[in-house]
Amino acid sequence: MNPGYDELTCDFLIIGSGGAGLMAALHAYDLNPKLKIVVVAKGLVGKSGCTRLVQGGFNAALDPKDSVEKHFFDTIKGGGFLNNQDLAWALVSDAPEIIRKLETKVGVFFDRRPDGTIHQKAFAGQSFDRTVHRGDLTGIEIVSRLHDQLFARNIMLLDETRALELIPAQNGDGIAGALLLHQRTGAFTLARARTTLLATGGGPRMYKFSAPSIEKVGDGYAMAYRAGCDLVDMEMMQFHPTGILAGASRLSGMVLEEGLRGAGAYLLNANGERFMQRYDPERMERATRDVVSRSAYLEIMEGRGTPAGGVLIDASHLGADFVAKTFPGMVRRCAEVGYDLTRGPVEVTPTAHFHMGGVAIDDRCCTSKPGLLVAGEDAGGVHGANRLGGNGVAESCVFGARAGVTAAHTCTERALQAVDAPAVEAALDAALAPLTREGGENPFAIRDRVQTVMWEDVGLVRNGPQIARARVTLDELAERVATCAAPNERRWNLTWQQVLDVRNLVTVASLTARSAEHRTETRGSHARSDYPKRDDERWLVNIHLQEDRIFEAPVALTRAKPDAAVPA
Amino acid sequence: MSLRTTFRILRYDPSTDARPRWATYTIESKPKFSVLDGLFAILETQDGTLGFRYSCRAGMCGSCAMRINGRENLACRVRLENLGSTVTVEPLRSLPIVKDLATDMTPFFEKYRKVDPFFVGDSPSFAEPAPEPLRVDPSRPLRQDANRAIDCISCGACYSACPTVSANPAYLGPAALNRAFALAADERDRDVDRLARVSGPEGAYGCRSVGNCVSVCPAGVAPLAAIQLLRRGKTVGAS
C-alpha cells in the first residue's frame, strides 16, 4: 500500500548539511532574505557528513610571501594536471576571502601565532605552509559555528531526512526538486524547488577501510547519475596514507591527520625502515597522498607490513610534549585503542578518503541540468587526479558559498516546475519495495561484499583483469540489492536505510570501476599495474559517464601546462 | 581473541509500546570493539529493528551519546574490553525517545537557540565582503577559557546527566550556557548584552554546581567552569 507523500515548495532546496550546504544556505539567505531555503540533512544538521571530520585544516594563501598562483600550481601539480583549471583557480582565489568570512562573520576560532595573526601549518605537497587550522580538529569548529549561524536566520532545517531521487521537471527542463524520506517517521515529502543543490559527499565508503562518516555513501552521485547528469573523473579515489588500525572496530580507517607528517613524523615498515626513501627520497613522508599511500601499500604487499596488515607512523622523535600539545585529538584517539602516539609508533593503513570525481560543474556550480547546482565532494574536477590535504574543506566552503550566490542571483528567474509524476511514483515504489519482501538478502552483507571487492580489485593499485572481475561482481550485487528486505516498519528503520544506502553504494562503485577500467595509464590516485606510466600524450583527458555512455574530453589547459615552470 | 558480551538495551517505540522494556542480546565481541560496534553487530545479525543514532564513529559528531552502564558517553568511544561481560545501554535522559537509543534532540537545541548561540561580528552579513581578521593574543586568559569551551560537540551528554535540567524544565542546561560563555568571552563578538540574557534563574544562576556535566563530557569541556565564569562576570563586556 503506497503511503503517499506531502508537498513542500521552496526557492532553494539544499541537500546536505556539511560545509558546502551550510555556506550555500548562509550566502543565499543574506543575499536575498526573502528566499525560502530548506536544508535537508541525512543525520542531524551540523553533525552529519564529513566537513565536521576535517582534522588538518584549510589551505588559503594569506601570507604576503605566499600567493594564489603558488597555491594554484601546487593544486594542479598535485592533481596530475587533470584538474578543471577554472575550478582550481576559483578554489585558490576565493579561499583567502572565505577564511576571512569564517573568522569575522562566523566567529571560527582559528589558531593564532604569538603576534595574534592566523597561524598556518605545513601540509604535504605544498610549496608554502598555508594550512589554516584549529588544533588538529578543525572541522568540528567550522561546522559547529556555521550551524550556530543558522539560528540567526529563517532557514528551514529538516533533520534526519534523506533525499531519495532528484525529480525531473515534467516538461523535461531540468530538475524540479527531490523526493525526501523523513527517517524518524517514515513519511515522504515531495520538495519542489526553483533551484536544488546537491552537496551530500562522496563515495569512499565503498572500500573496506575508509575515513568518512558511516552514513555518507555517495547518495549525491547516485541520484545525479540516475537523473542523467554528467559525472567526471570517477576513477579518481584518494587513499589517505594514515588511517588508524583499530582491530575489528569500525574506527579503523579513520584518519590520523596529515599535520603529523607535515611536522616530521616518520612512516616505517615492520622492519623499522623509513620506506619512503625507496619511493620519493626527496619529499619522503611529505610527498603527496597518492604517492605515500601507494608506497605504503606496496610495502605491505611485498611482505614488509605489520601482522595486522599495516605500516607504522612514528612521531615520538618530535618529543612527547610537542606531540601532546600539537595533536591532542590524535593522541586521544590513539590512546582509546591502546597506542601512545607521543612515545611510540601507531599502526596505520591506507584508507579511502576522498572522491575527486563527481558531477561536472562550471565555476558557478551549475550543471548540465537547469535548476540543479552541485558543490563540494559531489562535484568533480577541482582536484584532478589527487587532492592536496587542506583543499577539501576549502572546496566545500568556497563552492558552497558560490552555489549560494548563484542560487540567490538566479533561482527567482526560474519558475517552480511541475514534476514528472511517473518519476515520483517510481522513486516511491523503489524505496518501499524492501519493506514488503520476505526472506530477502541482508543489506549489511552486501555492503561488506562491495567493500571487499572494491578494496581488493579496484583499490590502490588496479589492473584490467581485476577491474573486469570486480565489474561482474558489482553487476551481480546490483541484482542482489534489488532483493534486499527490511522489517516492515517505516519509522526509524536502520535496516531499511541500509538497503537504500547500499543501492547507491553499488551504483557509485560500478561507476568508479567502469571509469578505472577505461583509463589505461597511471596518474595521481589511479594506479594501474598493467599501465604503470603516466601518458600525457594519450591521457590528458577527463573520463565522463552519463546515461550509460562513457566518453572522453581533453583537459582544457587554460592556465598552465604540465611543462610549465613553478611560479617563483 | 573473542569475548562474549551481553547487551541489556532499553527499547521503546513510543508509537506502539506502552512503556520501555529491557531486551538482551549476546554478541561475540571482537578486538577493539566499541559499544557502537556492538550495537551494529546486533542490528546486522540479530535484530534489524534496533534503533540508535550514529555518524562519524570517531568521537567528533556527538550523534551516539547514550547512557552506558549508567553513565553518559559516546557509544563510539567506549571499548567493550574496558567494561564487564554485561553492558547496560539506555537512551539519554530529559529528552523524548524517537526509537530505542535515539532521542529527539529538539529540546536540547531549542534551549541552545535561546542563548543566541551565533557569533556577531563587525560585518555579519555574508552579502558583504569580510573585514581583515583582528589580531587575537592567544595567550590571553579569556581566549584560553573560550578556546576550551568551543570544544563542545553538542552531544547532549551533559544535558542528560544534569540534575537541574531534569528538575527544572526551564533551565537552559550546561551546553547552552557553555556556548553563551564562549561568545561572551570572545573579544571579537559584538553582541555585548549576552551576559544579562543568561544570568537569570533559568540561566547561570539556576546551576546547582553538581558538576556531572564536567565528569561526563566526552569532549573534555567543563561547562560548570564556564557557568561559574559567567556568574562572576568574567567576560569581555565586563573586563
Boltz contact constraints between the chains, C-beta under 6 A:
constraints:
  - contact:
      token1: [A, 26]
      token2: [B, 126]
      max_distance: 6.0
  - contact:
      token1: [A, 27]
      token2: [B, 126]
      max_distance: 6.0
  - contact:
      token1: [A, 30]
      token2: [B, 125]
      max_distance: 6.0
  - contact:
      token1: [A, 30]
      token2: [B, 126]
      max_distance: 6.0
  - contact:
      token1: [A, 30]
      token2: [B, 127]
      max_distance: 6.0
  - contact:
      token1: [A, 31]
      token2: [B, 127]
      max_distance: 6.0
  - contact:
      token1: [A, 43]
      token2: [B, 55]
      max_distance: 6.0
  - contact:
      token1: [A, 47]
      token2: [B, 55]
      max_distance: 6.0
  - contact:
      token1: [A, 47]
      token2: [B, 61]
      max_distance: 6.0
  - contact:
      token1: [A, 47]
      token2: [B, 63]
      max_distance: 6.0
  - contact:
      token1: [A, 48]
      token2: [B, 55]
      max_distance: 6.0
  - contact:
      token1: [A, 52]
      token2: [B, 61]
      max_distance: 6.0
  - contact:
      token1: [A, 53]
      token2: [B, 56]
      max_distance: 6.0
  - contact:
      token1: [A, 53]
      token2: [B, 60]
      max_distance: 6.0
  - contact:
      token1: [A, 100]
      token2: [B, 130]
      max_distance: 6.0
  - contact:
      token1: [A, 101]
      token2: [B, 130]
      max_distance: 6.0
  - contact:
      token1: [A, 103]
      token2: [B, 133]
      max_distance: 6.0
  - contact:
      token1: [A, 104]
      token2: [B, 121]
      max_distance: 6.0
  - contact:
      token1: [A, 104]
      token2: [B, 130]
      max_distance: 6.0
  - contact:
      token1: [A, 104]
      token2: [B, 131]
      max_distance: 6.0
  - contact:
      token1: [A, 104]
      token2: [B, 133]
      max_distance: 6.0
  - contact:
      token1: [A, 105]
      token2: [B, 121]
      max_distance: 6.0
  - contact:
      token1: [A, 105]
      token2: [B, 124]
      max_distance: 6.0
  - contact:
      token1: [A, 107]
      token2: [B, 119]
      max_distance: 6.0
  - contact:
      token1: [A, 109]
      token2: [B, 150]
      max_distance: 6.0
  - contact:
      token1: [A, 112]
      token2: [B, 136]
      max_distance: 6.0
  - contact:
      token1: [A, 112]
      token2: [B, 138]
      max_distance: 6.0
  - contact:
      token1: [A, 116]
      token2: [B, 135]
      max_distance: 6.0
  - contact:
      token1: [A, 116]
      token2: [B, 136]
      max_distance: 6.0
  - contact:
      token1: [A, 116]
      token2: [B, 137]
      max_distance: 6.0
  - contact:
      token1: [A, 140]
      token2: [B, 60]
      max_distance: 6.0
  - contact:
      token1: [A, 148]
      token2: [B, 117]
      max_distance: 6.0
  - contact:
      token1: [A, 148]
      token2: [B, 118]
      max_distance: 6.0
  - contact:
      token1: [A, 149]
      token2: [B, 118]
      max_distance: 6.0
  - contact:
      token1: [A, 151]
      token2: [B, 113]
      max_distance: 6.0
  - contact:
      token1: [A, 151]
      token2: [B, 117]
      max_distance: 6.0
  - contact:
      token1: [A, 151]
      token2: [B, 118]
      max_distance: 6.0
  - contact:
      token1: [A, 152]
      token2: [B, 118]
      max_distance: 6.0
  - contact:
      token1: [A, 184]
      token2: [B, 98]
      max_distance: 6.0
  - contact:
      token1: [A, 213]
      token2: [B, 55]
      max_distance: 6.0
  - contact:
      token1: [A, 213]
      token2: [B, 56]
      max_distance: 6.0
  - contact:
      token1: [A, 214]
      token2: [B, 54]
      max_distance: 6.0
  - contact:
      token1: [A, 214]
      token2: [B, 57]
      max_distance: 6.0
  - contact:
      token1: [A, 215]
      token2: [B, 55]
      max_distance: 6.0
  - contact:
      token1: [A, 246]
      token2: [B, 32]
      max_distance: 6.0
  - contact:
      token1: [A, 247]
      token2: [B, 31]
      max_distance: 6.0
  - contact:
      token1: [A, 247]
      token2: [B, 32]
      max_distance: 6.0
  - contact:
      token1: [A, 248]
      token2: [B, 30]
      max_distance: 6.0
  - contact:
      token1: [A, 248]
      token2: [B, 31]
      max_distance: 6.0
  - contact:
      token1: [A, 249]
      token2: [B, 32]
      max_distance: 6.0
  - contact:
      token1: [A, 249]
      token2: [B, 33]
      max_distance: 6.0
  - contact:
      token1: [A, 249]
      token2: [B, 34]
      max_distance: 6.0
  - contact:
      token1: [A, 249]
      token2: [B, 37]
      max_distance: 6.0
  - contact:
      token1: [A, 250]
      token2: [B, 37]
      max_distance: 6.0
  - contact:
      token1: [A, 250]
      token2: [B, 57]
      max_distance: 6.0
  - contact:
      token1: [A, 251]
      token2: [B, 57]
      max_distance: 6.0
  - contact:
      token1: [A, 251]
      token2: [B, 58]
      max_distance: 6.0
  - contact:
      token1: [A, 254]
      token2: [B, 58]
      max_distance: 6.0
  - contact:
      token1: [A, 337]
      token2: [B, 32]
      max_distance: 6.0
  - contact:
      token1: [A, 444]
      token2: [B, 44]
      max_distance: 6.0
  - contact:
      token1: [A, 487]
      token2: [B, 48]
      max_distance: 6.0
  - contact:
      token1: [A, 487]
      token2: [B, 49]
      max_distance: 6.0
  - contact:
      token1: [A, 492]
      token2: [B, 51]
      max_distance: 6.0
  - contact:
      token1: [A, 492]
      token2: [B, 98]
      max_distance: 6.0
  - contact:
      token1: [A, 492]
      token2: [B, 99]
      max_distance: 6.0
  - contact:
      token1: [A, 494]
      token2: [B, 43]
      max_distance: 6.0
  - contact:
      token1: [A, 495]
      token2: [B, 48]
      max_distance: 6.0
